[in-house]
């Protein structure tokens, strides 16, 4: 028997013929949102040449999407809980699709920056509903399978974006250069809108909880003041305003805690944070995504910079890790239940071993094959064996009515982890650090993350 969704509409049983289609729709939407982060990185040199964009303008084209996306995720989650996950998913998908078309047709850097910000806002409305709908429409083994697919999409989209971006830019379809990296979203988005309007469970009567505007504004400002200097800091040589912005972010985070204590409907209810496993799981998810984001970014820079690989070849290099991430994520339930939580902790050690292998493989002047591919496979297997089980364990004790708020928390943690990872490990590499040093730092961080996850061993 499945849990009832917060909207009051009947859940879709895992055995229902509609269940696979529901997952197909929402996970494809999730896939597109993540794809759009990495696919544009590959096209950036062509965009700069075609539009005559400055360095800071190009950075905003690449990062504007992430800034808007990260800043508005909690808002999107709360709106989904207030107005219905189906409705907000379709609204966000429609906005994302329309702004993807606008990005592909942009004729100036200013237009492209504006449309990228709006595209990120559309993704922020859509993405939090994915985890929320999984939580409210599936339970038990069916929920674990859905979360495994969710984790696989997150890891695979980042890698596929680099490969697909290289293919589309190299093909130069009809002389369109970089534009297909945005336009590819349009037919997929339209198809998902048609399917979603027919297949997603209807939103029933809503619980009209207060929107908690003070909390939303405070948290959104805190996140934006952190994310903006992290994504722009290195390009501008870490200016004083960036450090002041991050300090203000810490202060606003403290104010947010005080505001939430007095709120009648806080963004993240205290009972969610008190649910067994939620806080250590959030720390563990943050660490996994920080190391994964830093790994993808720093290795891509090394492959295309120091080793002179094309974007397509660099993207293809990441395939072993993406495949093993998927294998571990989709099969961890085969481990006997009494051993699963220990296996989660052990997975962090496996990933750290893989990062150490990367340090050895890349200590010379070449690609270090086959050790590079083997080490990536080990990293992917370790991270895949950690991410899905951690989410499943954390969501086990969260009440269905708290699904939207919990979804917003974990989606924001996931996104912030990636941003912080890229900024931290990317800066370490770009500031003169060797790729070997970065990989050692990734290994140490992964072990520390495993320590944060130790409370999950308690049942």
N, C-alpha and C positions, 0 to 999 in steps of 0.2 A: 504494500500500500504506500503510495507516495504522499509526501507532505503537501499540504494545501498552500498555494501561493498567497502572497500577501495581498494580492489584488482581489481575492475572493473568487476568481475564476477557477474552474477545476483544473488540477494539474494534469499533464500529459503522462500517462503511465509509460514506463520504459519499454513495455511490450507493445505499445500502440504503434501502428504503422506511421503515425505522424512524428514520433519521437526522433528518428534519424533525420527527418527533414527539418525539424526544429533546430537540432544541433547544426545541421548543414548551413542554415540561414545565419544563425547568430555567430557561429565560428568563422564563417567566410567574412562577415562584417568585421570581426576582430582581426582576421588575417589582413584585410585591406588597410585597416588603421595602422597596424604595426609595419606593414610593407612600405608605407609611405614615408617612414623615417629613413630607411636605408636605401631605398630605390633612388631617392633624390641625391644622395651623397655621390653616387656614381656619375650622375648627369651634371654635377656642378661645374666642371670645367667648360662644358659646352654651353651651359646657361650663361656663364660669365662672358664668354666670347660673343654669343649671339645678342645678348641684351646690353653689353657694355657695362656690366655691373661692377661696382667697387667691391673691395674685400669685405667691408662691413655689410654692404647690401647683400652680398652673396651669403654671408653668415646668417643674416636675418631670413633669407629665403629658405635656407636649410633648417634653421633652428626656430623660426617663428611658429611653425606647426607644433613643435615640442613644447614651446613656452605656453601657448594657448591651451594645448591638450592637458598638460600637467596642472595648470592653474585652475581649470574648470572641472576636473574629474569628480571632486567631491560634490560640487554643485549638480553635475549630471546625475550622480547617484541619488541625491536627495530628491531631485525632481522626478526621477523614476519611481521612488517610493511614494511620492505624493500623487503623481498623475498616471502611473502605470508603466511597467517596464516595456510592454509591447509598443505603446504609444511613443515613448521617448526613444526607443530603439529605431523605430521607423522615421521619426522626425530627424534624429541625428544622422541616419543613413541617407535620407533625402538631402540634408544640408551638405553632408560629405560628398555625395555624388555631384550635386550642382556646383560646388566650389572646386571639385576636381576638374570639371569641364571648364570653369572659369580660369583655373590655373593653366590648363593646356592651351587656352586661347589668349592668354595675357600678352600684351605687346610692349610692356615696360617693366622694369624691375620693381617700381613702386606698386604697380597693379599686382604683380606676382606675390610680393610680400603681403599685401592686404588679403589676397585670396588664400594664402597659406595660413594666415592667422584664423580666418573664418573656417578653413578646412579643419584645423585643429579643434576649433570650438564644436564643429559637427561631430568629430570623433569623440570628444569628451561627453557629448550627450548619448552617444551610441554605446561606447565600450563598457561603461559600468553596468549596463543592463544585461550584458552577456553572463557574467558571473552570477548576478542576481537571479536570472531566469534558470540557470543551471541549479542553483541552490533551491529554488522554489518548485521546480518541476521534476526533480529527480531526487532519489534518496538511496542510501545503502550502496550496493555494488554498482547500480546504474549511475549514481552520482559520481562515484570514484572513476568510472570509465569516462564520463563526460569531462571531469576535471583533468584526466590524463590527456584527452584530446585537446583541451584548452591549453595545457602547458606545451603540448607539441606544436600547436599553432603559433604560440608566442616565440618559441625557439626557431621554428622553421621559417617563419615570415621574415625574420631579420636576415637570415642567410639567403633565402630565395630573392629577397629584394635586391641584394647586391648582384646576384647572377642575372636576374631579369633586367635590372637596370643596364648592365653591360650589354646584354643582347639587344635591347630596344635602341640604345644609343648607337651601337655599332651598326645596326640595320639601317638607321636613318630613313625610316619608312616615308616614301613620297617627299623626301627632303625636309621632313618635319623635325629632324634633329632630336632635341630633348623632350618635345611635347608629348610623345606617347607615354612617358613615365607617369603623367597625370591622366591622360585620356583613357588609359587602360582600365581605370576605375569606373568609367561611365557605363559601359554596357553591363559590367558585373553588378554595379549598384542598381541599375534599373531592373535587372533580372531579380535581384534580391528583394527589391521593393514589391514587385509583383508576387513573388513567392511568400514573402513575409506577411503581406496583407491577407493572404489566404491560409497560411499554415501556423502562424504564431498564435498561442492561446489568447483569447480575448481578455482585455482588462475588465474586471468586474468592478463593483463599488469600491471606492478608495477611502482609506482612512485619511482624513484631511488634517494631517499633522502640521503644526506651524513650520514655516520655512526656516526659522532661526537665521534671519538676515545678519545680525551681528556676528554670529559664528561663521557664516559663509564668507562674509566680507573679510573678516580678520584672517581666516585660514587661507583664502585665495590670495590675499596680499602677502602673507608669510611665504607661501609656496612660490609666488612669482618673484619676490625679492631674493629667494634662494636660487631659483632656476635660471633667471636671466643672467646674473654674473657667471654662473657655472658654465652656461653654453657659449657665452660671448667673451669670457675672461681672457682666455689664452690668445685669442685673435687680437685683443686690444692690450696685451702685455699686462694683464691683471692691474687695471687702474684703481685708484683710491676709491672711486665710487662703487666699484664691485665689492670691495671689502666692507665698505659702509653699508651697502645693501644687504650683504649676508649677516652682518651684525644686527641690522634692523629686523631681519627675518627671525633671528633667534628671540629678539625682544617681543615681536608679534606672536611668536609661538607661545611664549609665556602668557601673554595677554589672552590668547585664545583659550588656554587652559582655564584661566580665571573666568572668562565669559561663559564657557561651557558648564562650569560648576553651577552657575545661576540660571542656565537656560531651561525652559520648560520642556523643550524637545531638542536636546543636543544632537549635533551631527553624528557623533559616535557615542551612543548611550553607554553609560558605565557598565551596564550588564554585559555588553559585548566585550569590553576589555577584560571583564572578570571571568568570561567564559574560559574554561580550561584550554590552554594551548594557544589562545589567540595572540597574546603579546609575544611570546617566544617565536611563534610561527611568523608573525609580521617581521621580526628582526631577521629570521632565517631567510624569508623571501627577499627582503631588502638586500641581504648579503649575496644571495645567489644571483640576483639580477645585476647588482653592482659589479661583481666579478665577470659575469657573462658579457655585459655591455662593454666593460673595459677591455676584455679579451678580444672581442670582435673588432673594436675600434683600433686598438694598438697594433694588432696583427695585420689588419688591413692597411694601416699606414706603413708598416714595415715591408709588407709584400709589394705595395705599389711604389714605395719610395726607395728604400735601400736595395731591394731586389729587382725593381723595375718591371714588375708584373703588370699586365693589362688589368683593367677592372674586372673583366670576365674571368680571367685566370685566377685572380685573387678571390673572387666570389666562389669559384668551383673548389678552391682549396678548403673552404669551410664545410664542405658536404659531409665528410666523415663524422665530425662532431654533431652536426644536425641529425644525422641518421641514428647515431647511438643515443642521443637525447630522446628521440622518438621511441626507440626500442625500449629503453629503460622506463620512460614515462608510461608507455602503454602496457607494460608487463609486470610492474612492481607488485601487482595484486597476486601474482603467482607465488610470491614468498609466503610461507606459513604465517598466519596472523600473529602468532606469539613472537615472531622474529621481526616483524615489519618495522617497529619503531627503532630497534637497534640497527636495522638495515639503512634507515634514513640517516642516522648519525654516521654510519660507516661510509655512506655515499659522499659525504663531505671530504673524508680522507681520500677516497678514490679520485675525486676531482682535483684535490691538492696534489696528488701524485701525478696526475696528467699535466698540471701546470708546471711541475718540476721537470717533467719530461720535455715539455716545450722549451724550457730554458736550456736544456742540454742540446736539443735538436737545433736550436737557432744560435748556439754559441759561436758557430763558425760564420763564414761569409755566404753560405748558400741556403737552400731550402731545407736541408737536413732530413731529406726523405730516406727511408720510409718512417723514421722516428717521428717526424712532424705529424703525419697522418695518424699514426698509432696513438700519439699523445693526445691529439684532438679527439680521437674516438674515446679515450679514457676520460677526458674532461666532460664530454657530452654525456657519457654513461653515468658519471657521478652526479652531475647536475640534474639530469633527468630522473635519477633515483631519489633525489631530494625534493625537487620542486612540487611535483604532483602529490606525493604522500603528505607533505607538510600542509598543503592547502586542504586536503581531505581531512586530516586530523583536526585542523583548526575549525573547520566548518561543521564538524560532527556535533558540537555542543552549542551551536548558535541557533536560536529559535527562528523559525521561518519568517516571522514578522520583522526580524532584524536583518534579513538578507540584503536589502538595498544598502543599508548603512555599512554592513560588513563588506559588501562588494566594493563600495567606494573606498573603504580603508585599504583593502588589499590591492585594488587597482592602482591607487595613488602610491602605495609603497612600492609596487612593481615598477611604476614609471619613474619615481624619484630614484630608485635604486639604479636604474639604467643611466639616468642623467648624471648622478653623482659618480658612477663608475666610469663613464666616458670622460667626465671632467678630470677626475683624479688620476686614473691610469693613463689617459691620453696626455694629460699635462706632464706626467712623469716621463713619458716617452719623448714628447716634443721638446721638453726642456733639456734634452741631451742625455737622458737616461737610455741605457741599452735595452733592447727587447728582452734580453736575458734577465736584467734587473726587474723589469715589469712583470715577467712571468713568475719570478720568485715572490714578488709582492702579492701577486694574485694567489699564489699557493698559501702564503701566510694568512691572507685575509680570509680565504676559504676555511682554513682550520679554525680561525677565530669565530667564524659564522657557525661552524659545527658546534663549538662550545655554547654559543647562544641558543642553539637548538636542543641542548641537553635536557631541559625541562620537559620536552615532548616525550621523554622516556617514561614519565609518570603516566599512568593510565587514568 
